[in-house]
């Protein structure tokens, strides 16, 4: 579960950003703290996975606050409209991204997709088969399919067939770039090459059906992921 903080002196911006966070990763959220003063953030005893930090707070600039923040495993996303801050932002410690307030939704979608991909690389799914436990990195899972009382987890290198619940797997993986297009499948969107009216096509040419009730949600998630991948190639991340 994720711990996230927002530090900004504009209440409307905090409310809008909070809504975006809850809408996109609410299922995996543990804490969402909101601060208007940087000292309150620095004095907090909470360990955060991600902090959204205004570059132009009145008492202490966001970049100065980031330099004072000594928890190097926390990722920081700066927010603001001031172009002159961008160079400093790029060169600050543990900086993860920048959200322009005048292009908030666009930049947020990119940052959150980047964050989810980063999480995929660091999280593991424990799978027990014949009393042996395998830890499968989220990032390596291509898709999962249901088969009677078992599931088959297809990774980039091999497959595993444990007795697991598709419902629980979907709850675990859906915040991290996975979708369930059909009751029998869970798919990692990073391995989808194209979207068809009733199916997803994977890079290995495997075709995954999409049920009618899930069509709109899957399409929206595919579009967001595609925009992220295209922008990532452009900016060089």
N, C-alpha and C positions, 0 to 999 in steps of 0.2 A: 504493500500500500504506500502511496506517495504522500509526502509532506511538502506543501507548497506555500510560499509567502508572496504577497504583493506589497511593495512599499512605494507609495505615490501620494501626492497631496491634492489630487483631483478626485473627489468622490465619484463623479460620473464615470471617469475612466476605470476606477476600481470596480464599480458595479458591472460595467460592460465586460471587462476582462474576466471577472469572476464568473459571469454567465458563460463566456466562451470556454473557460476551463471546465466548468461543471458539465457543459454540453458535450465536450469532447472526451474528457477522461474522468468524469465524475465517478464511474464505477470503481476506479482504482485509487480514488482519493481518500486519504486518511485525515489530513489536516489542511485547511486553507486559511491561513492567518493574513490579516490586513493591517498595515501600518501606514501612518501618515508622517511619521518622524523616524529618521534613520537610527537614532539612538535606541529607540524601542526595539528595532530589528536586531541591532548589535547586542542588546542586553537580553534578548530572548534565549532561553535555554533549549528551545526546540531545535532539533537537527532537521534541516530542510534538504530535500533532493533538488529543488528548483526554486529560484527567487526571481521575481519580476521587479526590476529596480529602476526607478526614474533617474535619468541622468542629471536632472536640474532641480533637485529638491533644495528648498531655501536654506536650511541650516547646514547641511553637508551634502556636497554633490554626490550623485550616485556612484561615480567612478571612485571617489575618495572612500566611500563606504565599502565598495567592493575590495579595495586594497586593504581595508581594515578587517575585513571578514576573513578569519583565519581557518575556516573549514574548507579545505581544498577539494573535498569530494562533493561539494555543493556546486551546482551549475547555475550561472547567473545570466539572465536575459535582461538587457537594458531596454528601457522604453524612453521615447522622446521624439522631438521633431528637429533637433538642432544638428545640422550636418557637420558642424565643426567638432562634434564629439565623436564622430565615427572612427577617426584614426585612433583616438585614445581607447575607445571601446575595443577595437580589434586587438590592441596590444595589452589589454588588461589581463590580469590573472583570472583563471577559471571562467572566462567569458564564453558564453555558449551561443548567443545570438543578439539581435537587435530588432525591436519592434517600433516602427514609425507610427506615431499616434494618428497621423492623417491617412495611414494605410493599415489600420489596425487589424482588420479581419484577414486580409491577404497575408500580412507578415506573421500573424499568430498561427495561421494554418501551416505555414512553412516551418516555423520554429517547433510547433508541437509534433509535426510529423518527423522532424529531425530528432527530437527528443525520444519519440517512441522507437525509432530505429536504433538509437543509442541504447535504449533500455533492452531491446531485443538482443543486442550483442552481449549484455552482461547478466541476463536472467536465464535460469535453467529450469526445465521441467523434469522433476524426478519421476521415473517410470520403473515400476517393479515387475519383473518377469522371472518366474521360477526362483523366487527368493533373492534375486539379484537386482540391485537398483542401478539404473542408468540415468545419468543427468544429461538431458538433451537441451542444448542451447536453443532458445526461441528462434534466433536468427537462422538456424539450420533447418527448421521445420518448413517443408514446402506445402504439404497439405495433410489432412487427417480424414480418414473415411471410416464410417461405421460398418461393422460386420457382426450381426447377431449380438452376442454379449461382449464382444471385443471391439477394439478400434485398431486401425493400422496407422501408425504415424510414419509418414514418408519424409525422410530428410534428404539432404543433398547427396548423402553417401550411402545410406542404408534405410531399412524399415524396421519398425518395432511393432509388436502386436500384443499389448497389455489388455487386461480387463479394466476398462476405465469408462467413466460417464462422459458422453458428448456434451451434456449440459454443463457439467463442471469444467470441462476443458474449454468450452466456449467462454464461460465466465472468467476463467483465468487468462485466456489469450486475447480476447476481444479488445481490451484496452491498448494492445501493443501491435496494431496493424493487421489483425486477423479478422476475417468475416466468416459468417456461416450462411452461405448462399442457399443451402438446402439442408434438410434435417440430417442427411447422411454425410455432410462434408463440412470441414473447417479449412479455410485457405489463408495462407500468408500472402498478402497483396503484393509484396516485393517480388513474388515469382509469377505474377500474372502479366502476360504479354498483351492481351487484348480483351475487350468486353464485347460480347454478342448479345442480341436481344434476350436470349434465354440461357446463356452460358458464359463462363469464364474460361479463357484459354491460357494455359500455363506455358512457361518457356520451353518445357519439354513436350509441348503439344497435347498434353493431357487436357481433356475437356471436362469441366465441372459444371453440372446443371445448376440453374438458379430457379428457385420456386417463385411463383407469381407474387406471393405475399412479401418476399424478401427483395424483390427486384429493385425498388426505388432506393432502399437503404444501401444495397450492395453497389448500385450505380454511383451513388453519392460518395461512398467511401473510395471507390475505384478512381473517381475523378480527382478527389483530394490527394490521393496517393500519387497519381500520375503527374499532377501539377508539381508536387514536391520533388519527384524524381527528375522532371524536366528542369526545374529551377536549380536543383542541386548540381546538375551537369553544367548549367550555365555559370554558376558562381564558383564552381570548382571545389565544393566540399566533398 
